[in-house]
């Protein structure tokens, strides 16, 4: 039960996911991938109740990965591979992270303009 609806209120499935820091960082990564990485696209999805970024090679969608965002007490917010929990890097390095993801997926190497 939330403060904005009753206990038995049905919430439409097409409502946007609630916003939080994790989602905000993933949305920024999604936007940077969209603007700078040729051959790669992404979308926010919900996996086991957690928001992740599903990223795939547009030429070969079988090459895909899911990227999460976790908080570490020592390092702060970091992007991580959801498959093994490996750290990609801090959220401040979002352009470098986007390039690393594209490279890991074997996508075309040219970058889009930084308009």
C-alpha positions as CSV (number, residue, x, y, z in Angstrom):
1,X,0.0,0.0,0.0
2,X,1.4,3.3,-1.0
3,X,0.6,6.8,0.1
4,X,-0.8,7.6,-3.4
5,X,-3.2,4.7,-3.8
6,X,-5.1,2.2,-1.7
7,X,-4.1,-1.4,-0.8
8,X,-6.2,-3.0,-3.6
9,X,-5.8,-0.4,-6.3
10,X,-4.7,-1.8,-9.6
11,X,-1.7,0.0,-11.2
12,X,-1.6,0.0,-15.0
13,X,1.3,-2.0,-16.5
14,X,2.1,0.8,-19.0
15,X,2.9,3.3,-16.2
16,X,6.5,4.4,-16.2
17,X,8.8,2.8,-13.6
18,X,9.3,4.9,-10.5
19,X,12.4,7.1,-10.5
20,X,15.3,6.6,-8.2
21,X,19.1,7.1,-8.3
22,X,19.8,3.7,-9.9
23,X,17.3,4.4,-12.6
24,X,18.6,7.9,-13.2
25,X,22.1,6.7,-13.7
26,X,20.9,3.9,-16.1
27,X,18.9,6.5,-18.0
28,X,22.0,8.6,-18.5
29,X,24.0,5.6,-19.7
30,X,21.1,4.7,-22.1
31,X,21.2,8.3,-23.5
32,X,25.0,8.3,-23.9
33,X,24.9,4.9,-25.7
34,X,22.2,6.3,-28.0
35,X,24.1,9.4,-28.8
36,X,27.7,8.1,-29.0
37,X,27.8,4.4,-29.9
38,X,27.1,3.3,-33.4
39,X,25.9,-0.3,-33.7
40,X,24.6,-0.5,-30.1
41,X,21.2,0.2,-28.6
42,X,19.7,-0.2,-25.2
43,X,16.5,-0.2,-23.2
44,X,15.6,-0.1,-19.6
45,X,14.0,-3.3,-18.3
46,X,13.0,-4.8,-15.0
47,X,14.7,-8.1,-14.0
48,X,13.8,-9.8,-10.8
49,X,12.4,-6.5,-9.5
50,X,15.5,-4.6,-10.3
51,X,16.0,-2.0,-13.0
52,X,18.8,-2.8,-15.5
53,X,19.9,-1.6,-18.9
54,X,19.6,-4.3,-21.7
55,X,22.2,-3.5,-24.3
56,X,22.6,-5.2,-27.6
57,X,24.5,-5.1,-30.9
58,X,22.1,-3.9,-33.6
59,X,23.8,-5.9,-36.3
60,X,23.7,-9.1,-34.2
61,X,21.2,-8.9,-31.3
62,X,22.4,-12.2,-29.9
63,X,25.4,-10.3,-28.6
64,X,23.8,-8.6,-25.7
65,X,24.4,-7.9,-22.0
66,X,22.6,-6.4,-19.1
67,X,24.1,-3.6,-17.1
68,X,23.1,-2.7,-13.6
69,X,24.0,0.1,-11.2
70,X,25.0,-0.7,-7.7
71,X,26.1,1.4,-4.7
72,X,29.4,0.4,-3.1
73,X,30.3,2.1,0.3
74,X,33.9,2.6,-0.8
75,X,33.5,3.5,-4.5
76,X,30.0,5.0,-4.6
77,X,27.6,4.3,-7.5
78,X,29.1,2.1,-10.2
79,X,27.9,0.4,-13.4
80,X,28.2,-3.4,-13.2
81,X,27.7,-6.4,-15.5
82,X,24.6,-8.2,-14.1
83,X,25.7,-11.6,-15.2
84,X,28.7,-11.8,-12.9
85,X,28.6,-8.6,-10.9
86,X,31.9,-7.4,-12.4
87,X,32.4,-3.6,-12.1
88,X,32.5,-1.6,-15.3
89,X,33.4,1.7,-13.5
90,X,32.0,4.6,-11.6
91,X,29.0,6.5,-12.9
92,X,31.1,9.6,-13.5
93,X,32.9,7.8,-16.4
94,X,29.7,7.2,-18.3
95,X,31.2,7.9,-21.8
96,X,34.1,5.5,-21.2
97,X,31.6,2.9,-19.8
98,X,29.4,3.2,-22.9
99,X,32.5,2.6,-25.1
100,X,33.6,-0.4,-23.0
101,X,30.2,-2.0,-23.4
102,X,30.2,-1.5,-27.2
103,X,33.7,-3.0,-27.3
104,X,32.7,-6.0,-25.2
105,X,29.7,-6.7,-27.4
106,X,31.9,-6.5,-30.5
107,X,29.9,-3.7,-32.0
108,X,31.1,-1.5,-34.8
109,X,33.9,0.6,-33.5
110,X,33.1,4.0,-34.9
111,X,31.5,6.4,-32.5
112,X,28.6,8.8,-33.3
113,X,29.2,12.5,-33.2
114,X,29.1,14.2,-29.8
115,X,26.4,16.8,-30.9
